[in-house]
Each structure stands twice: as structure tokens, then as C-alpha cells.
Amino acid sequence: MKIMAVMRHVGFGCRDCGRPVLFFEAKTGEGGSLQIVDAQEAFRCLTKHNIYDIKHLEGATCWLESSDTDVRAGSTVKFSDLTGL
């Protein structure tokens, strides 16, 4: 199941995982979740959508994917792609 979300508090750095990642809060109508995207996937996405600076991702929309048919508290959602800017 695909869910559209708004990206908030976008950053790029090592956080607590010890490797470079793109991170942001994905806000949907049902709430929000922290999304962590590894550097290779982030670079693929930034290149595909010709993003000059990650600051431009603040407020952008993205797709999340869930294996659950009903997204609720405790569901696992994963960043899929930007919706197109």
C-alpha cells in the first residue's frame, strides 16, 4: 500500500547508526514517523529528481510503502520515492 506523506525536519548525517543517511519525519493524516534512508538510496533519489540541496526537500511530498493494508500505530512504513517536485 502506498501512502503520501509530507517531509519535515529533513537532514543528512550519521545520527546514531554510524553511517551517512538522509533522515526526516514523514507526516501523514494519521501521524508521523521517522524515516532513515541510506546514503546510496538518498543519492539515487536526489539525482533522479535533480535536487540541488536537501533543504529543498522540506515540505516536499514523498511516497511511503506499507505491507499492511491499513496503516495504524505500530505499522511499518518505509520511504519509497519522492512524488515529484
C-alpha positions as a Markdown table, in Angstrom:
| # | Residue | x | y | z |
|---|---|---|---|---|
| 1 | Met | 0.0 | 0.0 | 0.0 |
| 2 | Lys | 1.4 | 3.4 | -1.0 |
| 3 | Ile | 0.9 | 6.4 | 1.3 |
| 4 | Met | 1.6 | 10.0 | 0.5 |
| 5 | Ala | 3.4 | 12.0 | 3.2 |
| 6 | Val | 5.0 | 15.4 | 3.7 |
| 7 | Met | 8.7 | 15.6 | 4.6 |
| 8 | Arg | 9.6 | 17.6 | 7.7 |
| 9 | His | 12.8 | 18.2 | 9.6 |
| 10 | Val | 15.0 | 16.9 | 6.8 |
| 11 | Gly | 18.7 | 16.3 | 7.5 |
| 12 | Phe | 21.7 | 14.4 | 6.3 |
| 13 | Gly | 24.3 | 12.9 | 8.7 |
| 14 | Cys | 25.4 | 10.0 | 10.7 |
| 15 | Arg | 22.8 | 10.1 | 13.5 |
| 16 | Asp | 23.1 | 7.1 | 15.8 |
| 17 | Cys | 23.6 | 4.5 | 13.1 |
| 18 | Gly | 27.2 | 5.4 | 12.4 |
| 19 | Arg | 26.9 | 5.9 | 8.7 |
| 20 | Pro | 25.7 | 8.7 | 6.4 |
| 21 | Val | 21.9 | 8.7 | 6.0 |
| 22 | Leu | 19.1 | 11.0 | 4.9 |
| 23 | Phe | 16.6 | 11.4 | 7.7 |
| 24 | Phe | 13.2 | 13.2 | 8.0 |
| 25 | Glu | 9.8 | 13.0 | 9.7 |
| 26 | Ala | 7.1 | 11.8 | 7.3 |
| 27 | Lys | 3.8 | 13.4 | 8.2 |
| 28 | Thr | 0.6 | 11.8 | 7.1 |
| 29 | Gly | -3.0 | 12.4 | 8.1 |
| 30 | Glu | -2.7 | 9.6 | 10.6 |
| 31 | Gly | 0.5 | 10.9 | 12.3 |
| 32 | Gly | 4.2 | 10.9 | 11.6 |
| 33 | Ser | 7.2 | 8.6 | 11.5 |
| 34 | Leu | 11.0 | 9.0 | 11.4 |
| 35 | Gln | 12.4 | 7.8 | 8.1 |
| 36 | Ile | 16.0 | 6.8 | 7.6 |
| 37 | Val | 17.3 | 6.4 | 4.1 |
| 38 | Asp | 20.8 | 5.1 | 3.4 |
| 39 | Ala | 23.1 | 7.3 | 1.5 |
| 40 | Gln | 23.1 | 5.3 | -1.7 |
| 41 | Glu | 19.3 | 5.4 | -1.9 |
| 42 | Ala | 19.3 | 9.1 | -1.0 |
| 43 | Phe | 21.8 | 9.9 | -3.7 |
| 44 | Arg | 19.7 | 7.9 | -6.3 |
| 45 | Cys | 16.6 | 9.9 | -5.3 |
| 46 | Leu | 18.3 | 13.3 | -5.3 |
| 47 | Thr | 19.8 | 12.6 | -8.7 |
| 48 | Lys | 16.6 | 11.2 | -10.2 |
| 49 | His | 14.7 | 14.3 | -9.1 |
| 50 | Asn | 17.5 | 16.8 | -9.7 |
| 51 | Ile | 17.6 | 18.1 | -6.1 |
| 52 | Tyr | 20.2 | 20.8 | -5.7 |
| 53 | Asp | 20.1 | 21.0 | -1.9 |
| 54 | Ile | 18.4 | 18.8 | 0.7 |
| 55 | Lys | 16.8 | 21.9 | 2.2 |
| 56 | His | 14.5 | 21.8 | -0.9 |
| 57 | Leu | 13.0 | 18.6 | 0.5 |
| 58 | Glu | 11.5 | 20.4 | 3.5 |
| 59 | Gly | 7.7 | 20.3 | 2.9 |
| 60 | Ala | 8.1 | 18.1 | -0.2 |
| 61 | Thr | 5.8 | 15.1 | -0.6 |
| 62 | Cys | 7.0 | 11.6 | -0.8 |
| 63 | Trp | 5.7 | 8.0 | -1.1 |
| 64 | Leu | 5.9 | 5.6 | 1.8 |
| 65 | Glu | 5.2 | 1.9 | 1.4 |
| 66 | Ser | 3.5 | -0.4 | 3.9 |
| 67 | Ser | 2.9 | -4.1 | 3.8 |
| 68 | Asp | -0.2 | -3.5 | 5.9 |
| 69 | Thr | -3.5 | -2.8 | 4.1 |
| 70 | Asp | -4.5 | -0.5 | 7.0 |
| 71 | Val | -1.8 | 1.9 | 8.3 |
| 72 | Arg | -2.2 | 2.3 | 12.0 |
| 73 | Ala | 0.0 | 2.9 | 15.1 |
| 74 | Gly | 2.8 | 0.3 | 15.1 |
| 75 | Ser | 2.6 | -0.3 | 11.3 |
| 76 | Thr | 5.9 | -0.5 | 9.5 |
| 77 | Val | 6.2 | 2.1 | 6.7 |
| 78 | Lys | 9.3 | 2.7 | 4.5 |
| 79 | Phe | 10.3 | 5.5 | 2.3 |
| 80 | Ser | 9.7 | 4.6 | -1.4 |
| 81 | Asp | 10.4 | 7.7 | -3.5 |
| 82 | Leu | 9.6 | 11.4 | -3.9 |
| 83 | Thr | 6.3 | 12.2 | -5.6 |
| 84 | Gly | 8.0 | 14.6 | -8.0 |
| 85 | Leu | 8.9 | 18.2 | -7.3 |
